[in-house]
Amino acid sequence: KYAENMYYFSELALTLNAPENGTAPTDSRRRPDQRLMEDGRWDEANAEKQRLEEKQRLSRKRREAEAARATEDGTPYDPYKPLWFERRKDPVTQELAHVYKGGYWESKEKQDWSLCPDIF
């Protein structure tokens, strides 16, 4: 019903980005630009997307500067690592893959997101 108003998406497709209570603050469903776009607030969504992209660029530049300083100083530098995944070589394909290492569901159960970075 009313499929023409929903771009002929299936019900599943329409609900994939639906907000869910209790998710990590880094969950992509919490992207403020996405929420604004879905509310039809296009100009605000575009401005927010620009803000988020600039924040990401600054974060990357900061990490690159830290890595360069560490190289110059000869000190160890621990690059960014995902919280709940680690890169491992697949034993069958020999390709690198991100494999879940645990912790997300425990954090969700406790609602302890203190390890999550501020990405939005």
C-alpha positions in Angstrom: 0.0 0.0 0.0 1.3 3.5 -0.9 4.4 1.9 -2.5 4.7 4.8 -5.0 5.3 7.1 -2.0 8.1 4.8 -0.7 10.0 4.5 -4.0 8.7 1.0 -4.4 11.0 -0.3 -1.6 10.1 -3.4 0.2 9.0 -3.2 3.8 12.4 -4.7 4.8 14.3 -2.1 2.8 12.2 0.7 4.4 12.9 -0.5 7.9 16.7 -1.3 7.6 17.6 2.2 8.7 14.9 2.6 11.4 16.2 3.8 14.7 16.6 1.3 17.5 16.9 2.1 21.2 20.0 1.0 23.0 22.4 0.9 20.1 26.0 2.2 20.2 26.4 6.0 19.6 28.5 5.0 16.6 25.6 3.1 15.0 25.1 4.4 11.4 21.4 4.6 12.1 22.2 7.5 14.4 23.9 9.6 11.7 22.3 13.0 12.1 22.5 13.9 8.4 20.7 10.6 7.6 18.0 11.4 10.1 17.5 14.9 8.6 17.4 13.5 5.1 14.8 10.9 6.0 12.7 13.7 7.6 12.9 15.5 4.2 15.0 18.4 5.6 17.4 18.3 2.7 19.3 21.6 3.2 19.9 20.8 6.8 20.9 17.3 6.0 23.5 18.6 3.4 24.9 21.1 5.9 25.2 18.3 8.5 26.9 16.0 6.1 29.4 18.6 5.3 30.1 19.1 9.0 30.5 15.4 9.6 32.9 15.0 6.6 35.0 17.9 7.9 35.1 16.3 11.3 36.3 13.0 9.7 39.0 14.8 7.7 40.3 16.6 10.9 40.3 13.3 12.8 42.3 11.6 10.0 44.8 14.5 9.8 45.2 14.3 13.6 46.0 10.5 13.4 48.4 11.1 10.5 50.2 13.8 12.4 50.4 11.6 15.5 51.9 8.8 13.4 54.4 11.1 11.8 55.5 12.5 15.2 55.9 8.9 16.5 58.0 8.0 13.4 60.2 11.0 13.9 60.6 10.4 17.6 61.1 6.6 17.1 58.3 5.9 19.6 55.7 3.2 19.0 52.4 4.3 17.4 49.2 2.3 17.8 47.1 3.1 14.8 43.3 3.2 14.9 41.7 -0.2 15.6 38.0 -1.0 15.4 36.4 -1.8 18.7 34.7 -5.0 17.9 36.5 -6.4 14.9 40.0 -7.4 14.0 41.7 -8.0 10.7 42.7 -11.6 10.2 43.7 -13.7 7.2 40.9 -16.0 6.1 42.3 -19.6 6.4 40.6 -20.7 3.2 40.9 -17.7 0.9 44.0 -16.2 2.4 42.4 -12.7 2.1 42.3 -10.2 5.0 38.8 -9.9 6.6 37.4 -8.1 9.6 36.2 -10.7 12.1 34.0 -10.0 15.1 36.2 -10.3 18.3 33.4 -9.8 20.8 32.3 -7.1 23.2 29.5 -5.3 21.4 26.6 -7.4 22.8 28.1 -7.1 26.3 28.3 -3.3 25.9 24.8 -3.2 24.6 23.5 -5.3 27.5 25.2 -3.0 30.0 24.5 0.1 28.0 28.2 1.0 28.5 29.4 2.8 25.4 32.3 4.5 27.1 34.8 3.0 24.6 33.0 4.5 21.6 34.6 7.5 19.9 32.6 10.6 19.2 32.1 10.3 15.5 29.0 12.4 15.0 
